[in-house]
Amino acid sequence: MGGHLFKYMHKIEDKLTEVLLRIRQSALKVGRNPDEITLLAVSKTQPAANLRRAYDAGQRHFGENYLREALGKIEQLRGLDIVWHFIGPIQSNKTRAIAEHFAWVHSVDRLKIAQRLNEQRPESMPPLNVCVQVNIDREATKSGAEVEEVHDLALAINTLSRLRLRGLMAIPAPGAEKDSLHRLMLLYEKLKTEADLRHLDTLSMGMSADMETAITNGSTIVRIGTAIFGARD
Ligand SMILES: *Cc1c(COP(=O)(O)O)cnc(C)c1O
């Protein structure tokens, strides 16, 4: 085994430890219980071997953006107790494979996609956990439901029996993180005042650059890629 590879492999483990520590410290700083926060390791573009390194270091939740790439890794890592999260944009023709292979989908932004996932979720599997992705900064190029649509969309998704609506997800515009994450938290809290949505328990926000701000604003799942696996090509 080459010394270079050895060093590289250890890096993932060290970075994972470092990220878990950052999560812990940010939670304690604002009086939150660190155990309320799940680390989702975002492994897009990473080979299965790197996910395996993180898995061996204790990581269980992995997030993927591209279906074809994800299916390859799910196959390669079959038999491990990994919880797979789909976090990328969803085209209608991809819903069946997503419904059949993932435990969570963070990027549901329209009812049609939710209905397809609901119809296609196999009866042999538990309901699919979903978050509504919100276009929190009203960016023309970004996916996500518009802020005004979120309430009705959440109520509609909540009636679908093969889905389990868990909460909201967003990717803030660069530079606007602090304000955007705060507004997402307020939207989430408002949603939870709706009697049928009191059970919501997930705020999926925070990436490598804004993890601390997200935790300060109530994030329950941080989606971290580069801080664990290094820069993507
Ligand atoms: C890539 C990605 C992340 C992780 O971003 P990093 O900056 O690498 O931590 C989180 N969420 C989504 C939706 C992503 O596409």
Residues whose N, C-alpha, C, O or C-beta is under 5 A from the ligand:
A	BS01	LIG	V42 N65 I87 M207 S208 A209 R223 I224 G225 T226 A227
